[in-house]
Amino acid sequence: METVVSGIRSTGKLHLGNYYGAIQNFVKMQHEYNCYFFIADLHSLTTHPTPADLHGNIKQVLVEYLAAGIDPEKATIYIQSDVPEIAELYLYLNMNAYLGELERSTSFKDKVRAHPDNVNAGLLTYPVLMAADIIIHKATKVPVGKDQEQHLEMARTFANRFNRLYNKEYFPEPYAFNFSDNLVKIPGLDGKGKMGKSEGDANVVNLSDEPEVIRKKVMRAVTDSGPAVENQQKPVEIQNLFDLMKVVSSADTYEHFDKLYNNCQIRYGDLKKQLAEDMIIATGPIREKINAIASDAPYLRQVARHGAIKARESASKTIKEVREIIGFRSF
């Protein structure tokens, strides 16, 4: 089976965007591919989390991975920092990553503009660590969004550069992978763009949010004064609500409110109430599993240890071979 690698930063709770945009497909692909799904706690150090926050966020993502349906017996679920071979490969790749190409990274430039007081080396070399995450398992398929495609291109560059430098076709090229033809983009509640933690908690509906929290968030979603003429094009903030409804509601419900909008009879309060209730129903089974798994410390330790063993089995083989290729041999 081909190898798939993907990770989520341990920076908070998983939300509808994570679930419908990625994890739902992870659950399906774990039956058809050799999957490695990791919690990217090393990446999260660029924002300097406190030890308590870091530990809590790692646990939260692990719990929610499991609650969403990722099976540790079918896929390898592990915490990035539990696999020290990743950091070692990161070091080797950094020796052949150049300042100019790293500074041209779009995400690095965005981070510099957004956080000029925290331009650290980890942000600069983020694409190198991402490359190490991927090629440590010799993955060929990487589920990524548009915002990560440049990093994946850089991962190919670093893999190929290593191969050329040591005159050996060792690392395969990783490519973007869309398991489903129907890519789902989940908009945020702020009416501006995709659902994301960086835009604040009010913009996201978390998988663990209680029903009353979901209702409050959805009722505060941005709307306008309503359509002025029949069948007019929906503005972005309204289209976002309908896009969310298309994911969590029935087709009949969507068509009902779409018809009301086109006839200039829409009442946004009714739309939001329905959307909130459908989100509560959609997240209900996952929320129940989150609450159950979160209190089972022995099970979580078992999953983390099992995942670390499986991930290190793959990673240590790669590092042993990389050391030999570079010239680090025991006397």
C-alpha positions in Angstrom: 0.0 0.0 0.0 1.1 3.5 -0.7 2.0 5.7 2.4 -0.1 8.7 3.4 1.1 11.3 5.9 -0.8 14.1 7.5 -0.7 16.1 10.7 -2.6 18.7 12.6 -0.9 21.3 14.8 -1.7 21.0 18.5 -3.0 24.5 18.9 -6.5 23.9 20.1 -9.7 22.0 19.5 -10.7 20.5 16.2 -13.6 22.1 14.4 -16.1 21.4 11.6 -13.5 22.7 9.0 -11.0 20.1 10.2 -13.6 17.3 10.3 -15.3 17.8 6.9 -12.3 19.2 5.2 -9.8 16.5 6.3 -10.6 14.0 9.1 -13.7 12.5 7.5 -11.5 11.5 4.6 -8.8 10.2 6.9 -11.3 7.8 8.4 -12.0 6.5 4.9 -8.5 6.3 3.6 -7.1 4.4 6.7 -8.7 1.3 5.2 -6.9 1.6 1.8 -3.5 3.2 2.5 -0.6 2.9 5.0 -1.6 6.0 7.0 0.4 8.0 9.5 -1.6 10.7 11.2 0.4 12.8 13.7 -0.1 15.6 16.2 2.4 18.4 15.2 3.5 19.6 18.6 7.0 20.5 17.5 5.4 22.9 14.9 3.3 24.5 17.6 6.4 25.6 19.5 6.8 28.5 17.1 4.1 30.3 19.0 5.7 29.6 22.4 2.8 27.8 24.2 3.0 27.3 27.9 3.8 23.7 29.0 0.2 23.3 30.4 -1.4 24.6 27.2 0.9 22.4 25.0 0.1 19.2 27.0 -3.6 20.0 27.1 -3.8 20.7 23.4 -1.9 17.5 22.4 -4.4 15.5 24.5 -7.3 17.3 23.0 -6.3 16.5 19.4 -5.5 12.9 20.3 -9.0 12.5 21.9 -10.7 14.1 19.0 -8.8 12.1 16.3 -10.1 9.0 18.1 -13.6 10.3 18.6 -13.9 11.2 14.9 -13.2 7.6 13.9 -9.5 7.2 13.3 -8.6 3.7 14.4 -5.2 3.2 16.0 -5.3 -0.4 14.8 -5.6 0.6 11.2 -3.7 3.9 11.1 -0.6 5.0 13.0 -1.6 7.9 15.3 1.4 9.5 17.0 2.7 12.6 18.7 5.4 14.3 16.6 7.8 14.8 19.5 7.6 11.1 20.4 9.6 10.4 17.3 13.1 12.0 17.7 14.2 10.7 14.3 12.0 13.5 12.8 14.1 16.2 14.5 17.3 14.4 13.4 16.2 14.4 9.7 15.1 18.0 10.1 18.7 18.9 11.1 20.1 17.1 8.1 17.7 18.7 5.6 18.4 22.1 7.1 22.0 21.8 6.0 20.8 21.9 2.4 17.9 24.4 2.7 18.9 27.9 1.7 17.9 31.2 3.3 16.6 32.8 0.1 14.2 30.0 -0.7 12.9 29.8 2.9 12.4 33.6 3.0 10.3 33.4 -0.2 7.8 31.1 1.4 4.4 32.7 1.3 3.4 31.5 4.8 6.7 32.8 6.3 6.1 36.3 4.8 2.5 36.2 6.1 3.7 35.3 9.6 6.3 38.1 9.6 3.6 40.6 8.7 1.1 39.3 11.2 3.7 38.8 14.1 6.7 41.0 13.5 7.8 40.6 17.1 8.1 36.8 16.8 10.1 36.1 13.7 11.9 33.0 14.9 14.0 30.3 13.1 11.3 27.8 13.6 8.9 29.9 11.5 11.6 30.3 8.8 12.4 26.5 8.6 8.8 25.3 9.0 8.8 23.9 5.5 11.9 21.9 6.3 10.3 20.3 9.4 7.2 19.6 7.3 9.4 17.9 4.7 11.0 15.8 7.4 7.5 14.8 8.7 6.6 13.5 5.3 9.8 11.9 3.9 10.7 10.2 7.2 8.1 7.6 6.2 8.8 7.8 2.5 5.2 9.0 1.9 4.1 9.6 -1.6 0.6 11.0 -0.8 0.0 14.1 1.4 -3.6 15.4 1.9 -3.0 19.2 1.9 -5.0 22.3 1.4 -4.2 25.1 -1.1 -2.3 27.0 1.7 0.1 24.1 2.1 0.9 23.3 -1.6 4.0 25.5 -1.6 5.3 23.7 1.4 4.7 20.4 -0.3 6.6 21.6 -3.4 9.5 22.6 -1.1 9.4 19.1 0.5 9.9 17.6 -3.0 12.7 20.0 -3.5 14.5 19.0 -0.3 13.9 15.3 -1.1 15.3 15.6 -4.6 18.2 17.8 -3.4 19.2 15.1 -0.9 19.0 12.4 -3.7 21.2 14.5 -6.0 23.7 15.5 -3.4 24.4 11.9 -2.4 23.8 10.5 -6.0 21.2 8.1 -4.8 17.5 7.8 -5.5 16.5 7.4 -1.9 13.5 9.6 -1.1 10.4 9.3 -3.3 8.6 12.5 -4.3 5.5 13.3 -2.2 2.5 14.8 -4.0 -0.8 16.4 -2.9 -3.5 13.8 -2.5 -7.3 14.3 -2.5 -9.0 11.1 -1.5 -12.4 12.4 -2.4 -13.3 14.2 -5.7 -15.7 16.4 -3.7 -13.5 18.7 -1.7 -15.4 20.3 1.1 -14.4 23.9 2.2 -16.1 24.9 5.4 -16.6 28.7 5.8 -16.3 30.5 9.1 -19.0 32.2 10.9 -17.4 35.7 10.5 -18.5 35.8 6.8 -15.0 36.3 5.5 -13.3 33.1 4.7 -12.7 29.5 5.7 -13.3 28.3 9.3 -10.0 28.5 11.2 -8.7 28.8 14.7 -6.5 31.8 13.8 -9.6 33.9 13.3 -10.8 33.4 16.9 -13.1 31.0 18.7 -16.3 32.8 17.6 -15.4 31.9 14.0 -15.4 28.2 14.5 -17.8 25.5 15.6 -15.7 23.0 17.6 -16.5 19.3 17.5 -16.6 19.4 21.4 -18.8 22.5 21.7 -21.9 22.0 23.8 -25.3 22.6 22.1 -25.8 26.0 23.9 -22.4 27.2 22.8 -23.1 26.2 19.2 -26.5 28.1 19.3 -24.8 31.3 20.6 -22.1 31.2 18.0 -24.4 30.6 15.0 -26.9 33.3 16.1 -24.0 35.8 16.1 -22.9 34.9 12.6 -22.7 37.8 10.2 -25.7 38.5 8.0 -27.1 41.5 6.0 -30.5 43.2 5.7 -31.8 40.6 3.3 -32.4 40.3 -0.4 -33.9 43.3 -2.2 -34.9 41.5 -5.4 -35.9 38.0 -6.2 -33.1 35.5 -7.2 -30.3 37.9 -6.5 -26.9 36.6 -5.9 -26.1 35.9 -2.3 -23.4 38.0 -0.7 -20.4 36.2 0.7 -21.5 36.2 4.4 -24.9 34.7 3.4 -23.5 32.2 1.0 -21.3 31.0 3.8 -24.3 30.2 5.9 -25.9 28.3 3.0 -22.6 26.4 2.4 -22.6 25.3 6.0 -26.2 24.2 5.7 -25.4 22.2 2.6 -22.9 20.2 4.7 -24.8 19.6 8.0 -28.5 19.8 6.9 -30.8 17.7 4.7 -31.2 18.6 1.1 -34.9 19.4 1.8 -33.9 21.9 4.5 -31.4 23.6 2.3 -33.9 23.9 -0.6 -36.5 25.3 1.7 -34.4 28.2 2.9 -32.9 28.7 -0.6 -36.4 29.1 -1.9 -37.3 31.6 0.8 -34.2 33.6 0.0 -34.9 33.7 -3.7 -38.5 34.8 -3.0 -37.3 37.6 -0.6 -39.1 35.9 2.3 -36.0 34.7 4.2 -35.8 35.3 8.0 -32.2 34.9 9.0 -33.1 34.2 12.6 -35.0 31.1 11.5 -32.2 30.1 9.2 -29.6 30.4 12.0 -31.8 28.4 14.4 -32.2 25.6 12.0 -28.5 25.6 11.1 -27.5 25.5 14.8 -29.8 22.6 15.5 -28.5 20.6 12.5 -24.9 21.3 13.6 -25.7 20.0 17.1 -27.1 16.8 15.6 -24.1 16.4 13.2 -21.6 16.8 16.0 -23.6 14.9 18.7 -22.1 11.4 18.3 -18.5 12.8 18.1 -19.1 15.0 21.1 -20.3 12.0 23.2 -17.2 10.0 22.2 -14.9 13.0 23.1 -16.4 13.2 26.6 -16.0 9.4 27.1 -12.5 9.1 25.7 -11.1 12.2 27.4 -11.6 10.6 30.9 -9.9 7.3 29.9 -6.3 8.2 30.7 -5.0 4.5 30.4 -6.4 4.2 26.9 -4.9 7.5 25.8 -1.5 6.4 27.1 -1.8 3.1 25.3 -2.7 4.7 22.0 0.1 7.2 22.3 2.7 4.6 23.1 1.5 2.2 20.5 1.6 4.9 17.9 5.1 6.0 18.9 6.4 2.5 18.6 4.9 2.0 15.1 6.1 5.5 13.9 9.6 5.0 15.2 9.8 1.6 13.6 9.4 3.3 10.2 11.4 6.5 11.1 14.4 4.7 12.6 14.9 2.5 9.5 14.9 5.7 7.4 17.4 7.5 9.7 19.7 4.5 9.8 19.8 4.4 6.0 20.2 8.2 5.8 23.1 8.2 8.2 24.9 5.6 6.1 24.2 7.5 2.9 25.6 10.7 4.5 28.6 8.9 5.8 27.9 8.6 9.5 29.0 5.0 10.0 30.1 3.3 13.2 33.7 2.3 13.6 
